Structures are given as C-alpha cells and as structure tokens.
Amino acid sequence: MIQLIGQYWQSYLYSDGYRLSGLVITLWLLVVSVGLGFVLAVPLAVARASRNRYISGPVWLYTYIFRGTPLYVQLLLCYTGLYSLHYVHDHAWLNTFFRNAMNCTLLAFTLNECAYATEIFAGAIKTMSAGEVEAGLAYGMSRFTLYRRVILPSALRRALPSYSNEVILMLHATTLAFTATVPDILKVTRDVNSATYMSFQAYGIAAILYAAIVFVLIWMFRRLEARWLAFLKPQGH
C-alpha cells in the first residue's frame, strides 16, 4: 500500500507525459481566474461606485447574482447548463468552447471571482478620503486622470487585506473543479483514495499541499502590504 500511494504521489506534483500534475492544474485555475477576475473587476468597480444608477445598477445586479448563488451551481450551469442550449450546439465556436471542461471551469471561477473583487474594490473606492480627491481636483486633473493617478492606486492598496482573503477563498473554491472532471489536486486525491483505500494519507497529502499554497499566498500579500500600505502605519518622531 505504501508503495502504491508513493506511485500516485507523483500525480500530485509531477507531469506524466501529456497529463499535467494536480498541483499545476490547481495553480493554473487559481492564477487565471484571479488574474482575469482582477482585470475585469477594476473597471466594473469604477462603474459600481458611480452615483449614476444606470451605470452602477447593471454591475450591482451582476455581483448580486454571482455572490448570491453558490459557485457549485454556477459551475454546473457553465459545464452542463449552457451546453444544453440549442444555440450553443448550433454555433461551432461555442460548441467547441463549452465541450471543454477546463474552459467551463475557468469561466465560472473567473465570473465568480470578478463579482467578489468588484465589490471589494468598489467599497475601497467609496471610502476614498475626500481630501485626496480634492487635492487631485485642485491640481486640475481630469476625471480620468484622477482615477488613474489618485483614486485607483489608493483604493487598490487599501483593498489588499480584504482581497488577499478573497484570493485564498478562491483557492479553496478550486476544489469544486473535480466535479467537472478537471484533474486538480482533489481529483487526484479521490483517484488515489479509490485505488489505495488509504483515505487519511491521500487527503492528508492534499491538505498539506493546500496549506503550503496558502502559506505562500499569505507571505506574498504580507510583503505587498508592508510595501504599499506603509503610509498607513503610525510615523515615529
């Protein structure tokens, strides 16, 4: 049994021919969903913080839907629900896209991550110090320049602690990928458990890997906070 689980251990960490390891797949899901979610969330957060309800309203509806429904349901809708529509079958590109489990998983994860990140960034924008905005306007900055040089840099810095927690939660959410047959860490773990019946060892390895990734994420965000949030610390005399 020990030798057998040792053979499967390679599936967690090492590639095998054309098959990527469970760790690489999990990291790929995390990086892509967080990266795309961040890129989409920044402009949506600006719209969400707008006082014009015709601009903020649609963004609010989007974030409400994706934060108000379970990610598991969203994943199933992307993986099986959309593919059942006739329009998707009739469109060659959509048919190819939604037949791929990885594409469906990344789509669901990205939309979910974007919704949460949008609310985090929008909250940071809304709590922006009036003095910083007034100082930018006093320099004659346009609205676009004010957002680019003052509001967004300050808001994104102050959002770091909350955003770091969201990234960690997104890592935990990647465990749902196995339901779409994506071979992430948990999918490999279930395969190992089915082959060896050594549940404690199999899931223990998975727990160690997830904990190690979280440790690295926390360390990275702490470094970013120490650099970009240093101005919030009390200054010595």
C-alpha positions in Angstrom: 0.0 0.0 0.0 2.8 2.4 0.9 4.5 1.8 -2.5 1.2 2.2 -4.3 0.4 5.6 -2.8 4.0 6.6 -3.4 3.4 5.9 -7.1 0.3 8.1 -7.1 2.2 10.8 -5.2 3.8 11.8 -8.5 0.3 12.7 -9.8 0.1 15.5 -7.3 3.5 17.1 -8.1 4.9 15.8 -11.4 3.7 15.8 -15.0 3.2 12.5 -16.7 3.5 12.7 -20.5 0.7 14.9 -21.8 -1.0 15.0 -18.4 -0.2 17.9 -16.0 0.1 17.3 -12.3 -2.8 18.1 -9.9 -0.8 20.9 -8.3 -0.1 22.6 -11.7 -3.8 22.4 -12.6 -4.8 23.9 -9.3 -2.3 26.7 -9.6 -3.4 27.3 -13.2 -7.1 27.6 -12.1 -6.2 30.0 -9.3 -3.8 32.2 -11.4 -6.1 32.5 -14.4 -9.3 33.0 -12.5 -7.8 35.6 -10.2 -5.9 37.3 -13.0 -8.8 37.7 -15.3 -11.1 38.5 -12.4 -8.9 41.3 -11.3 -8.6 42.8 -14.8 -12.4 42.7 -15.2 -13.1 43.9 -11.7 -11.2 47.2 -11.8 -13.4 48.9 -14.4 -16.5 47.3 -13.0 -15.6 48.6 -9.6 -15.4 52.1 -11.0 -18.9 51.6 -12.5 -20.2 50.1 -9.3 -19.0 53.1 -7.3 -20.7 55.5 -9.8 -23.6 57.7 -8.5 -25.4 57.1 -11.8 -27.7 54.2 -11.2 -27.9 53.4 -14.9 -24.2 52.7 -14.7 -23.9 51.1 -11.2 -27.3 49.2 -11.5 -26.2 46.5 -14.0 -23.0 45.9 -12.2 -24.8 45.6 -8.9 -27.2 43.1 -10.5 -24.2 41.0 -11.8 -22.4 41.0 -8.4 -25.7 40.2 -6.6 -26.4 37.2 -8.8 -22.9 35.7 -8.6 -22.4 36.4 -4.9 -25.9 35.3 -4.1 -25.7 31.9 -5.7 -23.4 29.0 -4.9 -20.2 28.7 -7.1 -21.1 25.0 -7.5 -24.4 25.9 -9.1 -22.6 28.4 -11.4 -20.1 25.7 -12.4 -22.8 23.3 -13.3 -24.6 25.9 -15.3 -21.5 26.6 -17.3 -20.5 23.0 -17.6 -23.8 21.3 -18.4 -26.5 24.0 -18.4 -25.2 26.3 -21.2 -24.2 23.3 -23.3 -27.7 22.0 -23.3 -29.0 25.1 -25.2 -29.6 24.7 -28.9 -27.9 28.0 -29.7 -24.7 26.7 -28.2 -24.9 23.5 -30.2 -25.6 25.3 -33.5 -22.7 27.7 -33.0 -19.4 26.0 -33.9 -17.1 28.1 -31.7 -19.5 28.0 -28.7 -20.0 24.3 -29.1 -16.2 23.7 -29.0 -15.7 26.1 -26.1 -18.3 24.6 -23.8 -17.4 21.0 -24.6 -14.1 21.6 -22.8 -14.3 21.1 -19.0 -11.4 23.4 -18.3 -12.9 26.3 -20.3 -16.2 26.0 -18.4 -14.5 25.8 -15.1 -12.3 28.8 -15.8 -15.4 30.8 -17.0 -17.3 30.0 -13.8 -14.4 30.7 -11.5 -13.5 34.0 -13.3 -17.0 35.4 -13.2 -17.4 34.5 -9.5 -14.0 35.9 -8.6 -14.7 39.1 -10.6 -18.0 39.6 -8.7 -16.4 39.5 -5.3 -13.4 41.5 -6.3 -15.6 44.2 -7.8 -17.4 44.7 -4.5 -14.2 44.8 -2.6 -12.6 47.4 -4.9 -15.8 49.4 -5.2 -16.0 49.6 -1.4 -12.5 50.8 -1.2 -13.3 53.5 -3.9 -16.4 54.6 -2.0 -14.4 55.1 1.3 -11.8 57.2 -0.5 -10.6 60.1 1.5 -12.3 63.3 0.3 -9.0 65.2 0.9 -7.2 63.1 -1.7 -9.9 63.7 -4.3 -10.0 67.4 -3.6 -6.2 67.6 -3.9 -6.3 65.9 -7.3 -9.0 68.3 -8.5 -7.0 71.2 -7.2 -4.2 70.2 -9.4 -6.5 70.4 -12.4 -6.7 66.7 -13.0 -9.5 65.4 -15.3 -11.8 62.7 -14.0 -9.9 60.0 -15.9 -6.5 61.2 -14.7 -7.9 61.5 -11.1 -9.0 57.8 -11.2 -5.7 56.7 -12.8 -3.3 58.5 -10.6 -5.1 59.0 -7.3 -8.3 57.0 -6.7 -7.5 53.6 -8.1 -3.9 53.3 -6.7 -5.1 54.3 -3.3 -8.2 52.1 -3.3 -6.4 49.0 -4.6 -3.7 49.4 -1.9 -6.3 49.7 0.9 -8.2 46.8 -0.5 -5.2 44.4 -0.2 -6.1 42.8 3.1 -9.7 42.0 2.0 -8.5 41.0 -1.5 -5.9 38.6 0.0 -8.7 36.8 1.9 -10.7 36.5 -1.3 -7.8 35.0 -3.2 -7.4 32.4 -0.5 -11.1 31.6 -0.7 -10.7 31.3 -4.4 -8.0 28.7 -3.9 -10.3 26.7 -1.6 -13.1 27.0 -4.3 -10.9 25.4 -6.9 -11.7 22.1 -5.1 -15.0 22.2 -7.0 -13.2 21.7 -10.3 -13.2 17.9 -9.8 -16.9 17.9 -10.4 -16.2 19.0 -14.0 -13.6 16.2 -14.3 -10.8 18.7 -14.2 -7.7 16.8 -12.7 -6.8 19.2 -9.9 -5.4 18.2 -6.5 -8.7 17.0 -5.2 -9.5 14.9 -8.3 -6.1 13.2 -8.0 -6.7 12.7 -4.3 -10.0 10.9 -5.0 -8.3 8.7 -7.6 -5.6 7.8 -5.1 -8.1 7.1 -2.4 -10.1 4.9 -4.8 -7.0 2.9 -5.8 -5.4 2.6 -2.3 -8.2 3.0 0.2 -5.8 5.0 2.3 -8.1 7.9 2.9 -6.1 9.6 5.7 -2.8 9.5 3.8 -4.4 10.6 0.5 -6.4 13.5 1.9 -3.6 14.4 4.3 -1.3 15.0 1.3 -3.9 17.2 -0.3 -4.4 19.2 2.9 -0.6 19.7 3.2 -0.4 21.0 -0.4 -3.3 23.4 0.0 -1.8 24.7 3.3 1.5 25.2 1.6 0.0 27.2 -1.2 -1.9 29.3 1.3 1.3 29.9 3.3 3.0 31.2 0.1 0.0 33.4 -0.7 -0.1 34.9 2.8 3.6 35.6 2.6 3.3 37.3 -0.8 0.4 39.5 0.3 2.1 40.4 3.6 5.1 41.6 1.6 2.8 43.7 -0.7 1.0 45.2 2.3 4.3 46.1 4.0 5.4 47.9 0.9 2.2 49.5 -0.4 0.4 50.2 2.9 3.5 51.6 4.8 1.9 55.0 4.7 -0.9 53.9 6.9 1.4 53.0 9.8 1.9 55.5 12.6 5.0 57.5 11.9 7.6 57.8 14.7 9.0 61.1 15.8 
